[in-house]
Amino acid sequence: MFAKSPHVPSNAQDILHRCRQLNAKPGPPKDFNLRTASDRYEPGTSSVLFKNATIWTGRDSGKEVIHGDVLLDKGIIKAVGDIVLKDYCGCEALEVIDLHGAWVTPG
């Protein structure tokens, strides 16, 4: 029979929490799609509309490629494809960049 140790580390709860995280499934938090701004967004940064892009979406086992536009607002992709700005953006400042067919990829 083992004797109980009278000493409990002061950070025992942190240690137990970290142990539970070892079994956590990878991926974004459950409220990820509810964000209104990226955690890396710098306030004051303009929204950006990339026009005329060749977009590798990563879908269809990495084989899907579309041609169109990408709208970023507060660091979040708001729309991809043929974008009508009034449907997506109440942007204060918008920078438009024509990519002339250059590639845009995830990440």
Secondary structure, DSSP 4 states (H G I P E B T S, - for coil): -PPPPS---TTHHHHHHHHHHTTPPPS--TTGGG-SS-TT--TTPPEEEEEEEEEE--HHHHT-EEEEEEEEETTEEEEEES--HHHH---SSEEEEE-TT-EE---
